[in-house]
Amino acid sequence: MAEEQKNAGAPSQPKKQAVKKTAPATTTTQAVKKGEELSKTGKMKKWFKEMKAELKKVIWPTTNQTVKNTGIALGMMLISSVAIWGFDQIAQMGVKALLTLVG
């Protein structure tokens, strides 16, 4: 009964039509040959051109975001260093206590 209520409120979906299968695409080796034809300088130029295109896609942070993120990183580093220093002091006191008991 719950199924019928779900289906009753749902809009009707169009039926999928059959997709005709086409012949597989013929592959050529021209793409491979083009890569082999490039000289070392041509390959380097292509690499730099592609790298420049990718860097244009990057969303760079604003100055405000960079300052905030740097402050957070420095704050976490300070907190971590104080915590490690505290654990080191506790461990040092423990070792000294054991040496006085044993020695």
C-alpha positions as CSV (number, residue, x, y, z in Angstrom):
1,M,0.0,0.0,0.0
2,A,2.9,2.4,0.8
3,E,4.4,1.5,-2.6
4,E,1.2,2.6,-4.3
5,Q,1.2,5.9,-2.5
6,K,4.8,6.6,-3.5
7,N,4.2,5.7,-7.1
8,A,0.9,7.7,-7.2
9,G,2.5,11.0,-6.3
10,A,5.6,10.5,-8.5
11,P,5.5,12.1,-11.9
12,S,5.5,9.6,-14.8
13,Q,8.9,9.0,-16.3
14,P,9.3,8.8,-20.0
15,K,10.3,5.4,-21.4
16,K,13.8,5.0,-22.6
17,Q,14.1,4.5,-26.3
18,A,16.3,1.8,-27.8
19,V,19.7,3.0,-28.8
20,K,21.0,1.8,-32.1
21,K,24.4,0.2,-32.0
22,T,26.9,1.6,-34.4
23,A,30.0,0.1,-35.7
24,P,33.0,0.6,-33.4
25,A,35.1,3.6,-34.1
26,T,38.2,2.9,-36.1
27,T,41.4,3.8,-34.3
28,T,44.3,5.3,-36.0
29,T,47.9,5.5,-34.9
30,Q,48.3,9.1,-36.0
31,A,47.9,10.4,-32.4
32,V,50.8,8.1,-31.3
33,K,52.9,9.2,-34.3
34,K,52.4,12.9,-33.7
35,G,53.8,12.5,-30.1
36,E,56.8,10.7,-31.5
37,E,57.5,13.4,-34.1
38,L,58.0,16.2,-31.6
39,S,61.6,17.1,-30.7
40,K,62.7,17.5,-27.2
41,T,62.1,21.3,-27.4
42,G,58.7,20.7,-29.0
43,K,57.8,18.4,-26.1
44,M,59.0,20.9,-23.6
45,K,57.0,23.7,-25.2
46,K,53.9,21.5,-25.3
47,W,54.4,20.6,-21.6
48,F,54.7,24.3,-20.6
49,K,51.7,25.3,-22.7
50,E,49.6,22.6,-21.0
51,M,50.9,23.5,-17.6
52,K,49.9,27.2,-18.2
53,A,46.4,26.1,-19.3
54,E,46.0,24.0,-16.1
55,L,47.2,26.9,-13.9
56,K,44.6,29.1,-15.4
57,K,42.0,26.7,-14.1
58,V,43.2,27.0,-10.5
59,I,41.1,29.1,-8.1
60,W,43.7,31.1,-6.2
61,P,43.0,32.2,-2.6
62,T,42.5,35.9,-1.8
63,T,45.1,37.8,0.3
64,N,42.6,37.7,3.2
65,Q,42.2,33.9,3.0
66,T,46.0,33.5,2.8
67,V,46.6,35.6,5.9
68,K,43.9,33.7,7.8
69,N,45.2,30.3,6.8
70,T,48.8,31.3,7.6
71,G,47.7,32.5,11.1
72,I,45.8,29.3,11.7
73,A,48.8,27.2,10.7
74,L,51.2,29.2,12.9
75,G,48.7,29.0,15.8
76,M,48.4,25.2,15.5
77,M,52.2,24.9,15.3
78,L,52.5,27.0,18.5
79,I,49.9,24.9,20.3
80,S,51.6,21.6,19.2
81,S,55.0,22.8,20.2
82,V,53.8,23.7,23.7
83,A,52.1,20.3,24.1
84,I,55.2,18.4,23.0
85,W,57.3,20.5,25.3
86,G,54.9,19.8,28.2
87,F,55.0,16.0,27.5
88,D,58.8,16.2,27.3
89,Q,59.0,17.9,30.7
90,I,56.7,15.3,32.3
91,A,58.8,12.5,30.8
92,Q,62.0,14.1,32.0
93,M,60.6,14.4,35.6
94,G,59.6,10.7,35.4
95,V,63.1,9.6,34.3
96,K,64.7,11.7,37.1
97,A,62.3,10.2,39.7
98,L,63.1,6.6,38.5
99,L,66.9,7.4,38.7
100,T,66.6,8.7,42.2
101,L,64.7,5.6,43.3
102,V,67.1,3.1,41.7
103,G,70.3,4.9,42.0
